[in-house]
Amino acid sequence: MTVQIGLRTPTGQSRVQVDEHSTLRDLIELIKSKTGLSNFSMKYGFPPKALDISPALLDASVDDLHLRGETILVTPVDSAPPPTSLPPPSTEPKPKPFTPKGIEPDQTSLEWPERGGYLAFGGAIGLENPSAALRNQVADYILSHPNEYNKAILGDEPHVYTTRMRRMDTWGGAIELSILSDIYNLEISSIDVKSLRVDRFGEGKENRVIILYSGIHYDRIAFCMDLSYPVEVDVTQWSTDDDEVLEKARQLAQQLQRLHYYTDTTDFVIKCEICDWIGQGVRQAGQHEKETGHSQFGEMQITD
């Protein structure tokens, strides 16, 4: 009889089938061949606990170790000797989470030891040029639902509204989140960093994604085993029955609130966190995003 075991590794998620009499040694060799890793730790269960891979247990069967149906988290272990000289500067992209200027990296993530990882900004969306793709999806949805999205709801004729929405200098809000919830059949829980209010779009669906709203920008959050792992292996969807993750996300929002990671759009001066451009108001920020592709902004604190 075969046993199914899930694997979550730095290179992705997969499922493997092994014979119930296969040993822990066999499973380790299988993981090595699939990942190319030679040294790693293994965790399983909830909350994740370390799998003992000491020599005394290497000949125990996966069935005796109660690994049937489990998902194993595989984390690389660096066993290389310390370098004798400093390595050259890395040209790789910076790991998540994104860090606004003036905020330390560990302040944009929240350690979650009970689940063996972190809650942080990030998560691959799986679309090429996601901003344009999402804008087009929303616009097409509005035009195909004229009774639901009319001038009374949109404030403009649908063709005018959608033409504007397709432009990169126009930002969406509640209407767009509600539509995306229907398109992807997901609840979208949006946490306002300033007020810590949670707005839910698409209640009653089976799974949810969670985003943080800074007043002018939405940041999707994700669970990751390690902040250095690629975003493609992050967890970005949870069951709507999992209220614990929503509370943890509110704690992350509260942490960012204390750092003033939000913008009051009624009267503010805005600064691009990427190139230090300074402007005023949502319209100017949208124009800057259109011209440069930069989408990370912060409110400048003006003091006497």
C-alpha positions in Angstrom: 0.0 0.0 0.0 1.3 3.5 -0.8 1.4 6.5 1.5 1.0 10.0 0.2 3.2 12.7 1.8 3.2 16.4 1.0 6.4 18.3 0.7 6.9 22.1 1.0 10.4 23.1 0.1 12.1 26.3 -1.1 11.5 25.3 -4.7 7.7 24.7 -4.4 5.1 22.3 -3.1 4.5 18.8 -4.3 3.1 15.4 -3.2 5.0 12.1 -3.3 3.9 8.5 -3.0 6.0 6.0 -1.1 5.4 2.4 0.0 4.2 2.2 3.6 7.2 0.1 4.4 9.6 2.7 3.1 12.0 3.9 5.7 12.8 7.4 6.9 16.2 6.9 5.2 14.4 6.3 1.9 12.2 9.4 2.3 15.3 11.6 3.0 17.0 10.3 -0.1 13.8 11.0 -2.1 13.7 14.6 -0.8 17.4 15.0 -1.7 16.8 13.9 -5.3 13.8 16.1 -5.7 15.3 19.3 -4.1 19.0 19.0 -4.7 19.5 19.7 -1.0 22.1 17.7 0.9 21.5 19.2 4.4 18.0 20.1 5.7 15.7 19.9 8.6 12.2 18.5 8.5 9.0 19.6 10.3 5.5 18.2 10.2 2.2 18.4 12.0 0.3 21.4 13.4 1.8 23.3 15.0 5.0 22.1 13.1 7.3 20.0 15.2 10.8 18.7 14.3 11.0 15.3 12.7 13.7 13.3 14.5 16.1 12.1 11.8 18.8 10.8 14.1 20.5 7.5 13.0 18.5 5.4 15.4 15.3 6.2 13.5 16.5 6.1 9.9 15.3 2.5 9.5 11.8 3.2 10.9 9.0 3.0 8.4 7.1 6.1 7.4 3.9 4.3 8.5 5.4 3.7 12.0 6.4 7.4 12.2 2.7 8.4 11.4 3.7 10.4 8.3 0.7 9.2 6.2 -1.0 12.2 4.8 1.3 14.7 6.5 2.9 17.7 4.9 6.7 18.0 5.6 8.3 21.4 5.7 11.9 21.1 4.3 14.3 23.8 5.4 17.9 24.0 4.1 20.6 23.9 6.8 23.8 25.7 5.9 26.7 23.5 6.8 29.4 25.2 4.8 32.5 26.4 6.7 32.7 30.2 7.4 34.4 32.0 4.4 37.9 33.2 4.8 37.1 36.5 3.0 34.0 38.6 2.5 31.8 37.4 -0.5 31.2 39.8 -3.4 28.0 41.9 -3.1 24.9 40.0 -4.0 23.1 40.9 -7.2 20.0 38.9 -6.3 16.8 40.7 -5.5 16.3 41.6 -1.9 14.2 39.0 0.0 10.8 39.9 1.3 9.4 41.5 3.2 9.4 44.9 1.4 10.8 47.4 3.9 9.7 51.1 3.7 12.5 53.5 4.5 12.9 54.2 8.2 11.4 50.8 9.1 13.5 47.8 10.0 12.9 44.5 8.1 11.8 42.6 11.2 9.1 45.2 11.7 7.3 44.4 8.5 6.9 40.7 9.4 5.6 38.9 12.5 7.2 35.7 13.7 4.7 32.9 14.1 6.5 30.1 16.0 3.3 28.1 16.5 3.2 27.5 12.8 6.9 27.5 12.2 7.3 30.6 10.1 6.4 34.3 9.6 3.5 36.5 8.5 4.9 39.1 6.1 4.4 41.2 3.0 4.7 39.1 -0.1 3.2 36.2 -2.0 3.4 35.5 -5.8 0.2 36.4 -7.6 0.9 34.2 -10.6 0.1 36.8 -13.3 2.4 38.5 -15.8 2.1 42.3 -15.2 -0.5 41.7 -12.5 -1.6 45.4 -12.2 -2.7 45.6 -15.8 -4.2 42.1 -15.8 -6.3 42.8 -12.7 -7.4 46.2 -14.1 -8.6 44.6 -17.3 -10.4 41.8 -15.4 -12.3 44.3 -13.3 -13.2 46.4 -16.3 -14.4 43.5 -18.3 -16.5 42.2 -15.3 -18.2 45.6 -14.9 -19.1 45.7 -18.6 -20.5 42.2 -18.5 -22.7 43.0 -15.5 -24.5 46.2 -16.5 -27.5 45.7 -14.2 -25.2 45.2 -11.1 -22.7 47.9 -12.0 -24.5 50.9 -13.4 -24.0 54.7 -13.2 -25.8 54.8 -9.8 -23.2 52.4 -8.3 -20.1 53.6 -10.2 -20.8 57.3 -10.2 -20.1 57.4 -13.9 -21.3 55.6 -17.0 -19.8 52.1 -17.0 -17.7 52.7 -20.2 -16.3 55.9 -18.7 -15.5 54.2 -15.4 -13.9 51.2 -17.0 -11.8 53.3 -19.4 -10.4 55.2 -16.4 -9.9 52.0 -14.4 -7.7 50.5 -17.2 -5.3 53.4 -16.8 -2.3 53.0 -14.4 -2.8 56.3 -12.8 -6.3 55.3 -11.4 -6.5 53.4 -8.1 -9.2 51.0 -7.2 -11.1 50.5 -3.9 -14.1 48.7 -2.4 -15.8 48.1 -5.8 -12.7 46.6 -7.3 -12.1 44.4 -4.3 -15.6 43.1 -4.3 -15.3 42.3 -8.1 -12.0 40.5 -7.6 -13.6 38.5 -4.8 -16.2 37.2 -7.3 -13.7 36.6 -10.1 -11.4 34.5 -7.9 -14.1 33.1 -5.6 -12.2 34.2 -2.6 -13.0 36.3 0.4 -10.7 39.4 0.5 -10.1 40.6 4.1 -8.7 44.1 4.0 -7.2 45.5 7.3 -6.9 49.3 7.5 -3.6 50.0 9.2 -4.7 53.3 10.6 -8.0 52.1 12.3 -7.3 48.3 12.4 -10.8 47.9 10.9 -11.3 44.7 8.9 -13.5 45.0 5.8 -14.5 41.7 4.2 -15.4 41.3 0.6 -17.1 38.1 -0.5 -18.1 36.8 2.9 -19.4 33.2 2.8 -16.7 31.9 0.5 -14.5 28.9 1.5 -11.1 30.6 1.4 -9.7 34.0 1.9 -6.7 36.2 1.2 -5.6 39.0 3.5 -4.4 42.5 2.5 -3.2 45.5 4.5 -4.4 48.9 3.5 -2.2 51.9 4.2 -4.6 54.5 3.0 -3.2 54.6 -0.6 -1.8 51.2 -1.1 -2.8 47.5 -0.6 -0.1 45.0 0.5 -0.9 41.4 0.2 0.5 39.3 3.2 1.7 35.8 3.2 2.9 33.0 5.5 6.4 31.9 4.8 8.7 29.4 6.5 11.7 31.6 6.0 11.9 35.2 4.8 14.7 34.3 2.3 12.5 31.7 0.5 11.1 32.7 -2.9 7.6 34.1 -2.8 6.3 31.3 -5.1 6.3 28.9 -2.1 4.5 31.2 0.3 1.0 30.5 1.6 -1.4 33.3 0.6 -4.8 31.7 1.0 -6.4 30.4 4.2 -9.7 28.8 5.1 -12.3 31.4 6.2 -12.7 29.2 9.3 -9.1 30.1 10.3 -9.7 33.2 12.5 -6.3 32.8 14.0 -4.5 34.0 10.9 -6.9 37.0 10.7 -6.0 38.0 14.3 -2.3 37.5 13.6 -2.7 39.8 10.5 -4.3 42.4 12.8 -1.3 42.2 15.1 1.0 42.9 12.1 -1.2 45.8 11.2 -1.0 47.1 14.7 2.8 46.8 14.6 2.8 48.9 11.4 0.3 51.4 12.9 2.8 52.2 15.7 5.3 53.0 13.0 2.9 55.2 11.2 2.8 53.0 8.2 -0.4 54.6 6.9 -1.4 57.8 5.0 -4.2 60.2 5.7 -5.4 61.0 2.2 -7.4 64.0 3.3 -4.3 66.3 3.5 -0.9 64.7 3.0 2.5 65.1 1.4 3.6 61.8 -0.1 7.1 60.4 -0.8 8.1 57.5 -3.1 10.0 54.9 -1.0 11.9 53.8 -4.0 13.3 57.0 -5.6 12.5 59.7 -3.0 10.1 61.6 -5.3 7.8 64.0 -3.4 4.3 65.0 -4.3 0.9 65.7 -2.9 -2.3 63.7 -3.0 -3.5 60.5 -4.6 -3.6 61.9 -8.1 0.1 62.9 -8.2 1.1 59.6 -6.7 -0.9 57.8 -9.3 0.8 59.8 -12.1 4.2 59.0 -10.6 3.3 55.3 -10.5 2.3 55.4 -14.2 5.5 57.1 -15.3 7.9 55.1 -13.2 6.2 51.8 -12.2 7.0 52.7 -8.5 4.1 51.8 -6.2 5.5 52.0 -2.7 4.6 55.4 -1.1 4.7 56.8 2.4 3.3 59.9 4.0 5.9 62.6 4.9 5.7 63.9 8.4 5.8 67.7 8.4 7.1 69.2 11.6 7.6 72.8 12.7 
